[in-house]
Amino acid sequence: MWCVSRLPIRVQWWLGKLAGLLALRLAGSRRHIAQVNIRLCFPELTAAQQSALVRNAFIANGIGLLELGIAWFRDPAKLTGITRVHGLEHFEEALAHGKGVLLLGGHYSTLDLGGSLVTEFIEADVMQRDHNNPLMNAVMTRARERRYGTVLGARDLRGLFRSLKKNRAVWYATDQDYGRKDIVFAPFFGIPAGTITATSRIAERSGCKVVPFSHFRRDDGPGYDIYFHPALENFPSGDDLQDATLINQTIEREVRRAPDQYLWMHRRFKTRPDENDPGFYKRR
């Protein structure tokens, strides 16, 4: 990965495409999950269009895999010349409030590289889930420690509140299935999805602003776009379902900007409102 990160970006994207197509062929379980998710979320597409989106999603995530090398082993400042930042004023306005900012991110295929690029334009901390592989976790954590001010564990709420109290920005994502604890079922692409309520609790307790942001590869040539949006209004509202619905709608809007650049290989709809429901992912 270190060696690949030294190659020209066009070559890395080409190799990433090959890696994605290989994964599409070999990773049967992940392919099945992506097929189910895309069928659920884009019922308006024909079967052929859905298949094409699955293929493109694997390509995008294959490129994202190789981009880890840039994020972890290279200086992201070298890519600022091909990076466009949109809406930075929304972030600055939220930070001026003085009580910290939760950067509401999502699991896009540019996850680590996008995060590294963001830190070239703003100062931020990050919350992360540990990698299952200890070696990968060590490499990932060390790389993020070079980019972010502080790397917080996924359950380190004390550290999170400490960062917000210092008026720091903290990267935070809610768009995965974390099980049945402390969730409500809010629509995501029209499908009830278990969504954590912690975002509302954090904003209520800290008084922080919640600023949605996203990051994508450009389709007009090698380069990246980073988007900051206005802070969520009337958040928290006091209604967990209303808050979770707003969050999911916000992330859905960004996913629709570049549908292939989302992590469709995750079982986002695994936890169902009815515990006896076998769910969507069981093979028939």
SULSUL-V112370 format. One record per backbone hydrogen bond with DSSP energy under -0.5 kcal/mol. CO is the residue of the C=O (numbers start at 0). NH is the residue of the N-H. Records with the same first field share a line. If there is no record, write none. Layout:
CO=NH + NH
This chain:
0=4
2=5
3=6
7=11
8=12
9=13
10=14
11=15
12=16
13=17
14=18
15=19
16=20
17=21
18=22
19=23
20=24
21=25
22=26
25=27
26=30
27=31
28=32
29=33
30=34
31=35
32=36
33=37
34=38
35=39
36=40
37=41
41=44
45=49
46=50
47=51
48=52
49=53
50=54
51=55
52=56
53=57
54=58
55=59
56=60
57=61
58=62
59=63
60=64
61=65
62=66
63=67
64=67
65=68 + 69
66=70
67=71
68=72
69=73
73=75
74=77
75=78
76=79
78=81
79=82
81=223
83=225
85=227
86=89 + 90
87=91
88=92
89=93
90=94
91=95
93=96
94=97
99=208
100=102 + 169
101=103 + 210
102=104 + 171
103=212
104=173
105=107
106=262
107=110
109=113
110=114
111=115
112=116
113=117
114=118
116=119
117=120 + 121
123=148
124=170
125=151
127=153
131=133
132=136
133=137
134=138
135=139
136=140
137=141
138=142
139=143
140=144
141=145
142=145 + 146
143=147
149=125 + 151
151=127
152=155
154=156
155=159
156=160
157=161
158=162
159=163
160=164
161=165
162=167
163=166
167=100
168=124
169=102
170=126
171=104
175=177
179=182
181=196
183=185 + 194
185=192
187=190
190=187
192=185
194=183
196=199 + 200
197=201
198=202
199=203
200=204
201=205
202=206
208=101 + 210
209=211 + 231
210=103
211=228
213=226
215=224
222=217
223=83
224=215
225=85
226=213
229=211
231=234
237=239
238=242
239=243
240=244
241=245
242=246
243=247
244=248
245=249
246=250
247=251
248=252
249=253
250=254
251=255
252=256
253=256 + 257
254=257
257=260
258=261
260=108
261=263
262=265
265=267
266=269
270=193
272=274
273=276
